[in-house]
Amino acid sequence: MVFNAIETHNGRNSDAENQKALKVAQTRELPSIGGSDCHDRKQVGKAFTVFPDRVRTIEELIGEIQKGNCRGSY
């Protein structure tokens, strides 16, 4: 399998689970991404992906992730 990034910040996961994912991303030199994984309102915005450059289209989103120009965050 080929991965472009690893979700290291998931709003439903525990801190320990997210730390394991972050370690894998760092070991494999892959960008980290975040997602709320919102299944209820409390989870909306709990975790997200930060992009230093403005992203306007899905193509730009994919390109920025592939370049590693992003990071997961809380």
mmCIF file of the N, C-alpha and C atoms, coordinates in Angstrom:
data_MODEL
# 
_entry.id   MODEL 
# 
loop_
_atom_site.group_PDB 
_atom_site.id 
_atom_site.type_symbol 
_atom_site.label_atom_id 
_atom_site.label_alt_id 
_atom_site.label_comp_id 
_atom_site.label_asym_id 
_atom_site.label_entity_id 
_atom_site.label_seq_id 
_atom_site.pdbx_PDB_ins_code 
_atom_site.Cartn_x 
_atom_site.Cartn_y 
_atom_site.Cartn_z 
_atom_site.occupancy 
_atom_site.B_iso_or_equiv 
_atom_site.pdbx_formal_charge 
_atom_site.auth_seq_id 
_atom_site.auth_comp_id 
_atom_site.auth_asym_id 
_atom_site.auth_atom_id 
_atom_site.pdbx_PDB_model_num 
ATOM 1   N N  . MET A 1 1  ? 0.823   -1.184 0.000  1.00 0.00 ? 1  MET A N  1 
ATOM 2   C CA . MET A 1 1  ? 0.000   0.000  0.000  1.00 0.00 ? 1  MET A CA 1 
ATOM 3   C C  . MET A 1 1  ? 0.868   1.248  0.000  1.00 0.00 ? 1  MET A C  1 
ATOM 4   N N  . VAL A 1 2  ? 0.372   2.251  -0.674 1.00 0.00 ? 2  VAL A N  1 
ATOM 5   C CA . VAL A 1 2  ? 1.065   3.534  -0.727 1.00 0.00 ? 2  VAL A CA 1 
ATOM 6   C C  . VAL A 1 2  ? 0.189   4.579  -0.040 1.00 0.00 ? 2  VAL A C  1 
ATOM 7   N N  . PHE A 1 3  ? 0.804   5.333  0.856  1.00 0.00 ? 3  PHE A N  1 
ATOM 8   C CA . PHE A 1 3  ? 0.095   6.388  1.571  1.00 0.00 ? 3  PHE A CA 1 
ATOM 9   C C  . PHE A 1 3  ? 0.793   7.712  1.305  1.00 0.00 ? 3  PHE A C  1 
ATOM 10  N N  . ASN A 1 4  ? 0.012   8.774  1.170  1.00 0.00 ? 4  ASN A N  1 
ATOM 11  C CA . ASN A 1 4  ? 0.568   10.117 1.014  1.00 0.00 ? 4  ASN A CA 1 
ATOM 12  C C  . ASN A 1 4  ? 0.686   10.839 2.341  1.00 0.00 ? 4  ASN A C  1 
ATOM 13  N N  . ALA A 1 5  ? -0.084  10.394 3.348  1.00 0.00 ? 5  ALA A N  1 
ATOM 14  C CA . ALA A 1 5  ? -0.103  11.046 4.655  1.00 0.00 ? 5  ALA A CA 1 
ATOM 15  C C  . ALA A 1 5  ? -0.737  10.092 5.659  1.00 0.00 ? 5  ALA A C  1 
ATOM 16  N N  . ILE A 1 6  ? -0.610  10.434 6.933  1.00 0.00 ? 6  ILE A N  1 
ATOM 17  C CA . ILE A 1 6  ? -1.232  9.652  7.994  1.00 0.00 ? 6  ILE A CA 1 
ATOM 18  C C  . ILE A 1 6  ? -2.045  10.593 8.875  1.00 0.00 ? 6  ILE A C  1 
ATOM 19  N N  . GLU A 1 7  ? -3.269  10.180 9.191  1.00 0.00 ? 7  GLU A N  1 
ATOM 20  C CA . GLU A 1 7  ? -4.089  10.964 10.096 1.00 0.00 ? 7  GLU A CA 1 
ATOM 21  C C  . GLU A 1 7  ? -3.548  10.779 11.514 1.00 0.00 ? 7  GLU A C  1 
ATOM 22  N N  . THR A 1 8  ? -2.917  11.813 12.020 1.00 0.00 ? 8  THR A N  1 
ATOM 23  C CA . THR A 1 8  ? -2.274  11.755 13.327 1.00 0.00 ? 8  THR A CA 1 
ATOM 24  C C  . THR A 1 8  ? -3.085  12.441 14.414 1.00 0.00 ? 8  THR A C  1 
ATOM 25  N N  . HIS A 1 9  ? -4.067  13.173 14.013 1.00 0.00 ? 9  HIS A N  1 
ATOM 26  C CA . HIS A 1 9  ? -4.926  13.886 14.964 1.00 0.00 ? 9  HIS A CA 1 
ATOM 27  C C  . HIS A 1 9  ? -6.379  13.587 14.586 1.00 0.00 ? 9  HIS A C  1 
ATOM 28  N N  . ASN A 1 10 ? -6.976  12.658 15.316 1.00 0.00 ? 10 ASN A N  1 
ATOM 29  C CA . ASN A 1 10 ? -8.349  12.255 15.061 1.00 0.00 ? 10 ASN A CA 1 
ATOM 30  C C  . ASN A 1 10 ? -9.168  12.631 16.287 1.00 0.00 ? 10 ASN A C  1 
ATOM 31  N N  . GLY A 1 11 ? -10.243 13.356 16.077 1.00 0.00 ? 11 GLY A N  1 
ATOM 32  C CA . GLY A 1 11 ? -11.055 13.856 17.169 1.00 0.00 ? 11 GLY A CA 1 
ATOM 33  C C  . GLY A 1 11 ? -11.692 12.786 18.039 1.00 0.00 ? 11 GLY A C  1 
ATOM 34  N N  . ARG A 1 12 ? -11.824 11.577 17.543 1.00 0.00 ? 12 ARG A N  1 
ATOM 35  C CA . ARG A 1 12 ? -12.421 10.487 18.328 1.00 0.00 ? 12 ARG A CA 1 
ATOM 36  C C  . ARG A 1 12 ? -11.375 9.652  19.034 1.00 0.00 ? 12 ARG A C  1 
ATOM 37  N N  . ASN A 1 13 ? -10.128 9.707  18.594 1.00 0.00 ? 13 ASN A N  1 
ATOM 38  C CA . ASN A 1 13 ? -9.088  8.866  19.176 1.00 0.00 ? 13 ASN A CA 1 
ATOM 39  C C  . ASN A 1 13 ? -8.566  9.450  20.484 1.00 0.00 ? 13 ASN A C  1 
ATOM 40  N N  . SER A 1 14 ? -7.979  8.577  21.288 1.00 0.00 ? 14 SER A N  1 
ATOM 41  C CA . SER A 1 14 ? -7.330  9.029  22.518 1.00 0.00 ? 14 SER A CA 1 
ATOM 42  C C  . SER A 1 14 ? -5.999  9.693  22.160 1.00 0.00 ? 14 SER A C  1 
ATOM 43  N N  . ASP A 1 15 ? -5.450  10.442 23.097 1.00 0.00 ? 15 ASP A N  1 
ATOM 44  C CA . ASP A 1 15 ? -4.131  11.048 22.873 1.00 0.00 ? 15 ASP A CA 1 
ATOM 45  C C  . ASP A 1 15 ? -3.085  9.975  22.606 1.00 0.00 ? 15 ASP A C  1 
ATOM 46  N N  . ALA A 1 16 ? -3.168  8.851  23.298 1.00 0.00 ? 16 ALA A N  1 
ATOM 47  C CA . ALA A 1 16 ? -2.205  7.759  23.100 1.00 0.00 ? 16 ALA A CA 1 
ATOM 48  C C  . ALA A 1 16 ? -2.291  7.204  21.680 1.00 0.00 ? 16 ALA A C  1 
ATOM 49  N N  . GLU A 1 17 ? -3.506  7.034  21.178 1.00 0.00 ? 17 GLU A N  1 
ATOM 50  C CA . GLU A 1 17 ? -3.675  6.533  19.806 1.00 0.00 ? 17 GLU A CA 1 
ATOM 51  C C  . GLU A 1 17 ? -3.123  7.535  18.794 1.00 0.00 ? 17 GLU A C  1 
ATOM 52  N N  . ASN A 1 18 ? -3.413  8.807  19.006 1.00 0.00 ? 18 ASN A N  1 
ATOM 53  C CA . ASN A 1 18 ? -2.907  9.833  18.094 1.00 0.00 ? 18 ASN A CA 1 
ATOM 54  C C  . ASN A 1 18 ? -1.385  9.920  18.155 1.00 0.00 ? 18 ASN A C  1 
ATOM 55  N N  . GLN A 1 19 ? -0.799  9.740  19.327 1.00 0.00 ? 19 GLN A N  1 
ATOM 56  C CA . GLN A 1 19 ? 0.664   9.772  19.457 1.00 0.00 ? 19 GLN A CA 1 
ATOM 57  C C  . GLN A 1 19 ? 1.305   8.609  18.710 1.00 0.00 ? 19 GLN A C  1 
ATOM 58  N N  . LYS A 1 20 ? 0.679   7.438  18.739 1.00 0.00 ? 20 LYS A N  1 
ATOM 59  C CA . LYS A 1 20 ? 1.188   6.288  17.974 1.00 0.00 ? 20 LYS A CA 1 
ATOM 60  C C  . LYS A 1 20 ? 1.174   6.599  16.482 1.00 0.00 ? 20 LYS A C  1 
ATOM 61  N N  . ALA A 1 21 ? 0.089   7.183  16.019 1.00 0.00 ? 21 ALA A N  1 
ATOM 62  C CA . ALA A 1 21 ? -0.019  7.539  14.606 1.00 0.00 ? 21 ALA A CA 1 
ATOM 63  C C  . ALA A 1 21 ? 1.026   8.584  14.233 1.00 0.00 ? 21 ALA A C  1 
ATOM 64  N N  . LEU A 1 22 ? 1.259   9.562  15.109 1.00 0.00 ? 22 LEU A N  1 
ATOM 65  C CA . LEU A 1 22 ? 2.259   10.591 14.843 1.00 0.00 ? 22 LEU A CA 1 
ATOM 66  C C  . LEU A 1 22 ? 3.655   9.977  14.749 1.00 0.00 ? 22 LEU A C  1 
ATOM 67  N N  . LYS A 1 23 ? 3.946   9.025  15.606 1.00 0.00 ? 23 LYS A N  1 
ATOM 68  C CA . LYS A 1 23 ? 5.252   8.359  15.573 1.00 0.00 ? 23 LYS A CA 1 
ATOM 69  C C  . LYS A 1 23 ? 5.440   7.596  14.262 1.00 0.00 ? 23 LYS A C  1 
ATOM 70  N N  . VAL A 1 24 ? 4.398   6.928  13.792 1.00 0.00 ? 24 VAL A N  1 
ATOM 71  C CA . VAL A 1 24 ? 4.470   6.212  12.511 1.00 0.00 ? 24 VAL A CA 1 
ATOM 72  C C  . VAL A 1 24 ? 4.714   7.204  11.376 1.00 0.00 ? 24 VAL A C  1 
ATOM 73  N N  . ALA A 1 25 ? 3.994   8.312  11.379 1.00 0.00 ? 25 ALA A N  1 
ATOM 74  C CA . ALA A 1 25 ? 4.177   9.326  10.333 1.00 0.00 ? 25 ALA A CA 1 
ATOM 75  C C  . ALA A 1 25 ? 5.606   9.848  10.333 1.00 0.00 ? 25 ALA A C  1 
ATOM 76  N N  . GLN A 1 26 ? 6.139   10.129 11.502 1.00 0.00 ? 26 GLN A N  1 
ATOM 77  C CA . GLN A 1 26 ? 7.509   10.635 11.594 1.00 0.00 ? 26 GLN A CA 1 
ATOM 78  C C  . GLN A 1 26 ? 8.516   9.584  11.147 1.00 0.00 ? 26 GLN A C  1 
ATOM 79  N N  . THR A 1 27 ? 8.318   8.340  11.559 1.00 0.00 ? 27 THR A N  1 
ATOM 80  C CA . THR A 1 27 ? 9.221   7.249  11.183 1.00 0.00 ? 27 THR A CA 1 
ATOM 81  C C  . THR A 1 27 ? 9.232   7.042  9.677  1.00 0.00 ? 27 THR A C  1 
ATOM 82  N N  . ARG A 1 28 ? 8.065   7.123  9.066  1.00 0.00 ? 28 ARG A N  1 
ATOM 83  C CA . ARG A 1 28 ? 7.948   6.910  7.618  1.00 0.00 ? 28 ARG A CA 1 
ATOM 84  C C  . ARG A 1 28 ? 8.116   8.193  6.809  1.00 0.00 ? 28 ARG A C  1 
ATOM 85  N N  . GLU A 1 29 ? 8.400   9.284  7.520  1.00 0.00 ? 29 GLU A N  1 
ATOM 86  C CA . GLU A 1 29 ? 8.580   10.599 6.888  1.00 0.00 ? 29 GLU A CA 1 
ATOM 87  C C  . GLU A 1 29 ? 7.393   10.983 6.015  1.00 0.00 ? 29 GLU A C  1 
ATOM 88  N N  . LEU A 1 30 ? 6.201   10.812 6.585  1.00 0.00 ? 30 LEU A N  1 
ATOM 89  C CA . LEU A 1 30 ? 4.960   11.157 5.903  1.00 0.00 ? 30 LEU A CA 1 
ATOM 90  C C  . LEU A 1 30 ? 4.317   12.362 6.583  1.00 0.00 ? 30 LEU A C  1 
ATOM 91  N N  . PRO A 1 31 ? 3.622   13.183 5.823  1.00 0.00 ? 31 PRO A N  1 
ATOM 92  C CA . PRO A 1 31 ? 2.918   14.316 6.414  1.00 0.00 ? 31 PRO A CA 1 
ATOM 93  C C  . PRO A 1 31 ? 1.826   13.838 7.362  1.00 0.00 ? 31 PRO A C  1 
ATOM 94  N N  . SER A 1 32 ? 1.513   14.670 8.338  1.00 0.00 ? 32 SER A N  1 
ATOM 95  C CA . SER A 1 32 ? 0.406   14.359 9.237  1.00 0.00 ? 32 SER A CA 1 
ATOM 96  C C  . SER A 1 32 ? -0.797  15.204 8.848  1.00 0.00 ? 32 SER A C  1 
ATOM 97  N N  . ILE A 1 33 ? -1.969  14.624 9.037  1.00 0.00 ? 33 ILE A N  1 
ATOM 98  C CA . ILE A 1 33 ? -3.215  15.345 8.801  1.00 0.00 ? 33 ILE A CA 1 
ATOM 99  C C  . ILE A 1 33 ? -4.127  15.111 10.000 1.00 0.00 ? 33 ILE A C  1 
ATOM 100 N N  . GLY A 1 34 ? -5.124  15.958 10.150 1.00 0.00 ? 34 GLY A N  1 
ATOM 101 C CA . GLY A 1 34 ? -6.081  15.824 11.236 1.00 0.00 ? 34 GLY A CA 1 
ATOM 102 C C  . GLY A 1 34 ? -7.498  15.870 10.726 1.00 0.00 ? 34 GLY A C  1 
ATOM 103 N N  . GLY A 1 35 ? -8.378  15.275 11.494 1.00 0.00 ? 35 GLY A N  1 
ATOM 104 C CA . GLY A 1 35 ? -9.785  15.289 11.139 1.00 0.00 ? 35 GLY A CA 1 
ATOM 105 C C  . GLY A 1 35 ? -10.654 15.146 12.361 1.00 0.00 ? 35 GLY A C  1 
ATOM 106 N N  . SER A 1 36 ? -11.780 15.834 12.382 1.00 0.00 ? 36 SER A N  1 
ATOM 107 C CA . SER A 1 36 ? -12.679 15.790 13.530 1.00 0.00 ? 36 SER A CA 1 
ATOM 108 C C  . SER A 1 36 ? -13.306 14.422 13.706 1.00 0.00 ? 36 SER A C  1 
ATOM 109 N N  . ASP A 1 37 ? -13.483 13.685 12.615 1.00 0.00 ? 37 ASP A N  1 
ATOM 110 C CA . ASP A 1 37 ? -14.182 12.402 12.655 1.00 0.00 ? 37 ASP A CA 1 
ATOM 111 C C  . ASP A 1 37 ? -15.501 12.582 13.391 1.00 0.00 ? 37 ASP A C  1 
ATOM 112 N N  . CYS A 1 38 ? -16.204 13.647 13.036 1.00 0.00 ? 38 CYS A N  1 
ATOM 113 C CA . CYS A 1 38 ? -17.363 14.062 13.822 1.00 0.00 ? 38 CYS A CA 1 
ATOM 114 C C  . CYS A 1 38 ? -18.587 13.194 13.541 1.00 0.00 ? 38 CYS A C  1 
ATOM 115 N N  . HIS A 1 39 ? -18.953 12.449 14.580 1.00 0.00 ? 39 HIS A N  1 
ATOM 116 C CA . HIS A 1 39 ? -20.169 11.658 14.559 1.00 0.00 ? 39 HIS A CA 1 
ATOM 117 C C  . HIS A 1 39 ? -21.225 12.298 15.459 1.00 0.00 ? 39 HIS A C  1 
ATOM 118 N N  . ASP A 1 40 ? -20.807 13.315 16.182 1.00 0.00 ? 40 ASP A N  1 
ATOM 119 C CA . ASP A 1 40 ? -21.755 14.148 16.915 1.00 0.00 ? 40 ASP A CA 1 
ATOM 120 C C  . ASP A 1 40 ? -21.180 15.558 17.047 1.00 0.00 ? 40 ASP A C  1 
ATOM 121 N N  . ARG A 1 41 ? -22.006 16.491 17.459 1.00 0.00 ? 41 ARG A N  1 
ATOM 122 C CA . ARG A 1 41 ? -21.614 17.906 17.471 1.00 0.00 ? 41 ARG A CA 1 
ATOM 123 C C  . ARG A 1 41 ? -20.395 18.213 18.339 1.00 0.00 ? 41 ARG A C  1 
ATOM 124 N N  . LYS A 1 42 ? -20.183 17.485 19.412 1.00 0.00 ? 42 LYS A N  1 
ATOM 125 C CA . LYS A 1 42 ? -19.058 17.744 20.303 1.00 0.00 ? 42 LYS A CA 1 
ATOM 126 C C  . LYS A 1 42 ? -17.709 17.541 19.619 1.00 0.00 ? 42 LYS A C  1 
ATOM 127 N N  . GLN A 1 43 ? -17.682 16.750 18.557 1.00 0.00 ? 43 GLN A N  1 
ATOM 128 C CA . GLN A 1 43 ? -16.434 16.428 17.884 1.00 0.00 ? 43 GLN A CA 1 
ATOM 129 C C  . GLN A 1 43 ? -16.085 17.390 16.753 1.00 0.00 ? 43 GLN A C  1 
ATOM 130 N N  . VAL A 1 44 ? -17.010 18.216 16.324 1.00 0.00 ? 44 VAL A N  1 
ATOM 131 C CA . VAL A 1 44 ? -16.766 19.127 15.207 1.00 0.00 ? 44 VAL A CA 1 
ATOM 132 C C  . VAL A 1 44 ? -15.638 20.093 15.558 1.00 0.00 ? 44 VAL A C  1 
ATOM 133 N N  . GLY A 1 45 ? -14.612 20.109 14.744 1.00 0.00 ? 45 GLY A N  1 
ATOM 134 C CA . GLY A 1 45 ? -13.496 21.024 14.929 1.00 0.00 ? 45 GLY A CA 1 
ATOM 135 C C  . GLY A 1 45 ? -12.504 20.624 16.010 1.00 0.00 ? 45 GLY A C  1 
ATOM 136 N N  . LYS A 1 46 ? -12.671 19.441 16.609 1.00 0.00 ? 46 LYS A N  1 
ATOM 137 C CA . LYS A 1 46 ? -11.763 19.021 17.680 1.00 0.00 ? 46 LYS A CA 1 
ATOM 138 C C  . LYS A 1 46 ? -10.350 18.767 17.142 1.00 0.00 ? 46 LYS A C  1 
ATOM 139 N N  . ALA A 1 47 ? -10.242 18.248 15.947 1.00 0.00 ? 47 ALA A N  1 
ATOM 140 C CA . ALA A 1 47 ? -8.948  18.024 15.293 1.00 0.00 ? 47 ALA A CA 1 
ATOM 141 C C  . ALA A 1 47 ? -9.079  18.495 13.846 1.00 0.00 ? 47 ALA A C  1 
ATOM 142 N N  . PHE A 1 48 ? -7.967  18.935 13.273 1.00 0.00 ? 48 PHE A N  1 
ATOM 143 C CA . PHE A 1 48 ? -8.021  19.515 11.932 1.00 0.00 ? 48 PHE A CA 1 
ATOM 144 C C  . PHE A 1 48 ? -6.634  19.488 11.296 1.00 0.00 ? 48 PHE A C  1 
ATOM 145 N N  . THR A 1 49 ? -6.560  19.868 10.044 1.00 0.00 ? 49 THR A N  1 
ATOM 146 C CA . THR A 1 49 ? -5.296  19.956 9.314  1.00 0.00 ? 49 THR A CA 1 
ATOM 147 C C  . THR A 1 49 ? -4.970  21.420 9.072  1.00 0.00 ? 49 THR A C  1 
ATOM 148 N N  . VAL A 1 50 ? -3.740  21.798 9.347  1.00 0.00 ? 50 VAL A N  1 
ATOM 149 C CA . VAL A 1 50 ? -3.270  23.169 9.149  1.00 0.00 ? 50 VAL A CA 1 
ATOM 150 C C  . VAL A 1 50 ? -2.459  23.213 7.861  1.00 0.00 ? 50 VAL A C  1 
ATOM 151 N N  . PHE A 1 51 ? -2.767  24.180 7.010  1.00 0.00 ? 51 PHE A N  1 
ATOM 152 C CA . PHE A 1 51 ? -2.033  24.410 5.766  1.00 0.00 ? 51 PHE A CA 1 
ATOM 153 C C  . PHE A 1 51 ? -1.447  25.814 5.814  1.00 0.00 ? 51 PHE A C  1 
ATOM 154 N N  . PRO A 1 52 ? -0.126  25.955 5.713  1.00 0.00 ? 52 PRO A N  1 
ATOM 155 C CA . PRO A 1 52 ? 0.462   27.292 5.739  1.00 0.00 ? 52 PRO A CA 1 
ATOM 156 C C  . PRO A 1 52 ? 0.081   28.144 4.521  1.00 0.00 ? 52 PRO A C  1 
ATOM 157 N N  . ASP A 1 53 ? -0.176  27.488 3.399  1.00 0.00 ? 53 ASP A N  1 
ATOM 158 C CA . ASP A 1 53 ? -0.598  28.197 2.192  1.00 0.00 ? 53 ASP A CA 1 
ATOM 159 C C  . ASP A 1 53 ? -2.097  28.018 2.006  1.00 0.00 ? 53 ASP A C  1 
ATOM 160 N N  . ARG A 1 54 ? -2.728  29.001 1.401  1.00 0.00 ? 54 ARG A N  1 
ATOM 161 C CA . ARG A 1 54 ? -4.168  28.939 1.161  1.00 0.00 ? 54 ARG A CA 1 
ATOM 162 C C  . ARG A 1 54 ? -4.504  27.810 0.195  1.00 0.00 ? 54 ARG A C  1 
ATOM 163 N N  . VAL A 1 55 ? -5.542  27.052 0.509  1.00 0.00 ? 55 VAL A N  1 
ATOM 164 C CA . VAL A 1 55 ? -6.004  25.939 -0.326 1.00 0.00 ? 55 VAL A CA 1 
ATOM 165 C C  . VAL A 1 55 ? -7.408  26.287 -0.792 1.00 0.00 ? 55 VAL A C  1 
ATOM 166 N N  . ARG A 1 56 ? -7.602  26.330 -2.112 1.00 0.00 ? 56 ARG A N  1 
ATOM 167 C CA . ARG A 1 56 ? -8.884  26.748 -2.669 1.00 0.00 ? 56 ARG A CA 1 
ATOM 168 C C  . ARG A 1 56 ? -9.638  25.624 -3.387 1.00 0.00 ? 56 ARG A C  1 
ATOM 169 N N  . THR A 1 57 ? -8.912  24.637 -3.881 1.00 0.00 ? 57 THR A N  1 
ATOM 170 C CA . THR A 1 57 ? -9.547  23.578 -4.673 1.00 0.00 ? 57 THR A CA 1 
ATOM 171 C C  . THR A 1 57 ? -9.121  22.217 -4.140 1.00 0.00 ? 57 THR A C  1 
ATOM 172 N N  . ILE A 1 58 ? -9.844  21.194 -4.530 1.00 0.00 ? 58 ILE A N  1 
ATOM 173 C CA . ILE A 1 58 ? -9.484  19.840 -4.133 1.00 0.00 ? 58 ILE A CA 1 
ATOM 174 C C  . ILE A 1 58 ? -8.111  19.465 -4.700 1.00 0.00 ? 58 ILE A C  1 
ATOM 175 N N  . GLU A 1 59 ? -7.805  19.954 -5.887 1.00 0.00 ? 59 GLU A N  1 
ATOM 176 C CA . GLU A 1 59 ? -6.497  19.681 -6.490 1.00 0.00 ? 59 GLU A CA 1 
ATOM 177 C C  . GLU A 1 59 ? -5.376  20.296 -5.660 1.00 0.00 ? 59 GLU A C  1 
ATOM 178 N N  . GLU A 1 60 ? -5.594  21.531 -5.182 1.00 0.00 ? 60 GLU A N  1 
ATOM 179 C CA . GLU A 1 60 ? -4.599  22.173 -4.320 1.00 0.00 ? 60 GLU A CA 1 
ATOM 180 C C  . GLU A 1 60 ? -4.475  21.421 -2.994 1.00 0.00 ? 60 GLU A C  1 
ATOM 181 N N  . LEU A 1 61 ? -5.593  20.972 -2.454 1.00 0.00 ? 61 LEU A N  1 
ATOM 182 C CA . LEU A 1 61 ? -5.584  20.207 -1.213 1.00 0.00 ? 61 LEU A CA 1 
ATOM 183 C C  . LEU A 1 61 ? -4.729  18.949 -1.366 1.00 0.00 ? 61 LEU A C  1 
ATOM 184 N N  . ILE A 1 62 ? -4.969  18.202 -2.405 1.00 0.00 ? 62 ILE A N  1 
ATOM 185 C CA . ILE A 1 62 ? -4.207  16.979 -2.661 1.00 0.00 ? 62 ILE A CA 1 
ATOM 186 C C  . ILE A 1 62 ? -2.727  17.301 -2.854 1.00 0.00 ? 62 ILE A C  1 
ATOM 187 N N  . GLY A 1 63 ? -2.446  18.325 -3.631 1.00 0.00 ? 63 GLY A N  1 
ATOM 188 C CA . GLY A 1 63 ? -1.057  18.711 -3.891 1.00 0.00 ? 63 GLY A CA 1 
ATOM 189 C C  . GLY A 1 63 ? -0.323  19.113 -2.624 1.00 0.00 ? 63 GLY A C  1 
ATOM 190 N N  . GLU A 1 64 ? -0.967  19.887 -1.765 1.00 0.00 ? 64 GLU A N  1 
ATOM 191 C CA . GLU A 1 64 ? -0.335  20.324 -0.521 1.00 0.00 ? 64 GLU A CA 1 
ATOM 192 C C  . GLU A 1 64 ? -0.058  19.139 0.404  1.00 0.00 ? 64 GLU A C  1 
ATOM 193 N N  . ILE A 1 65 ? -0.983  18.197 0.469  1.00 0.00 ? 65 ILE A N  1 
ATOM 194 C CA . ILE A 1 65 ? -0.755  17.003 1.281  1.00 0.00 ? 65 ILE A CA 1 
ATOM 195 C C  . ILE A 1 65 ? 0.385   16.176 0.694  1.00 0.00 ? 65 ILE A C  1 
ATOM 196 N N  . GLN A 1 66 ? 0.387   15.972 -0.610 1.00 0.00 ? 66 GLN A N  1 
ATOM 197 C CA . GLN A 1 66 ? 1.453   15.195 -1.242 1.00 0.00 ? 66 GLN A CA 1 
ATOM 198 C C  . GLN A 1 66 ? 2.823   15.834 -1.045 1.00 0.00 ? 66 GLN A C  1 
ATOM 199 N N  . LYS A 1 67 ? 2.870   17.163 -1.007 1.00 0.00 ? 67 LYS A N  1 
ATOM 200 C CA . LYS A 1 67 ? 4.148   17.873 -0.783 1.00 0.00 ? 67 LYS A CA 1 
ATOM 201 C C  . LYS A 1 67 ? 4.525   17.899 0.690  1.00 0.00 ? 67 LYS A C  1 
ATOM 202 N N  . GLY A 1 68 ? 3.613   17.494 1.553  1.00 0.00 ? 68 GLY A N  1 
ATOM 203 C CA . GLY A 1 68 ? 3.873   17.546 2.976  1.00 0.00 ? 68 GLY A CA 1 
ATOM 204 C C  . GLY A 1 68 ? 3.741   18.930 3.556  1.00 0.00 ? 68 GLY A C  1 
ATOM 205 N N  . ASN A 1 69 ? 3.027   19.789 2.850  1.00 0.00 ? 69 ASN A N  1 
ATOM 206 C CA . ASN A 1 69 ? 2.850   21.167 3.269  1.00 0.00 ? 69 ASN A CA 1 
ATOM 207 C C  . ASN A 1 69 ? 1.606   21.297 4.146  1.00 0.00 ? 69 ASN A C  1 
ATOM 208 N N  . CYS A 1 70 ? 1.583   20.499 5.236  1.00 0.00 ? 70 CYS A N  1 
ATOM 209 C CA . CYS A 1 70 ? 0.436   20.474 6.140  1.00 0.00 ? 70 CYS A CA 1 
ATOM 210 C C  . CYS A 1 70 ? 0.862   19.780 7.432  1.00 0.00 ? 70 CYS A C  1 
ATOM 211 N N  . ARG A 1 71 ? -0.029  19.894 8.441  1.00 0.00 ? 71 ARG A N  1 
ATOM 212 C CA . ARG A 1 71 ? 0.195   19.141 9.689  1.00 0.00 ? 71 ARG A CA 1 
ATOM 213 C C  . ARG A 1 71 ? -1.115  19.013 10.427 1.00 0.00 ? 71 ARG A C  1 
ATOM 214 N N  . GLY A 1 72 ? -1.280  17.896 11.092 1.00 0.00 ? 72 GLY A N  1 
ATOM 215 C CA . GLY A 1 72 ? -2.443  17.690 11.925 1.00 0.00 ? 72 GLY A CA 1 
ATOM 216 C C  . GLY A 1 72 ? -2.315  18.494 13.204 1.00 0.00 ? 72 GLY A C  1 
ATOM 217 N N  . SER A 1 73 ? -3.463  18.881 13.767 1.00 0.00 ? 73 SER A N  1 
ATOM 218 C CA . SER A 1 73 ? -3.434  19.692 14.984 1.00 0.00 ? 73 SER A CA 1 
ATOM 219 C C  . SER A 1 73 ? -4.744  19.507 15.744 1.00 0.00 ? 73 SER A C  1 
ATOM 220 N N  . TYR A 1 74 ? -4.775  20.014 16.986 1.00 0.00 ? 74 TYR A N  1 
ATOM 221 C CA . TYR A 1 74 ? -6.003  20.054 17.810 1.00 0.00 ? 74 TYR A CA 1 
ATOM 222 C C  . TYR A 1 74 ? -6.466  21.472 17.920 1.00 0.00 ? 74 TYR A C  1 
# 
